[in-house]
Amino acid sequence: MAEQLTKDERSLGDLFSDLATETSNLVKQEVSLAQTELTLKAVKVGKNVGYLVVGGAVAYAALLAFIAALIIGLSHLMSAWIAALIVGIVIAIAAVILILSALSALKNTGLTPTQTVETIKEDAQWLKDQMS
């Protein structure tokens, strides 16, 4: 009957074959982890870019309101321009808040797959231990 061989009884070729298989599996898992991590970060960056676009659109609306206030103020010299100016200021404040918030979030988004880097370090240590 064939007995189960222990690690010490297996041939050097078998050990290297197992090591190559395990290393290949490990690399595949690391690539998969990196893809997942980068996808999540790309989604976060995409969302913040969307906020920048919305902030830009709101800023454009503020510009239009300021232009309307200037036109109304110059053509009528009545209190109607004050209302348009107030609306323009409120819209501009909203635009500044959106843009600064999105820029801050983008600056704080690191694109390095940190979890993958850590597991690669652990894998390298495991590989060293297996070679000893």
Secondary structure as GFF3:
##gff-version 3
##sequence-region A 1 132
A	DSSP	alpha_helix	12	76	.	.	.	ID=ss1
A	DSSP	alpha_helix	80	107	.	.	.	ID=ss2
A	DSSP	alpha_helix	114	131	.	.	.	ID=ss3
###
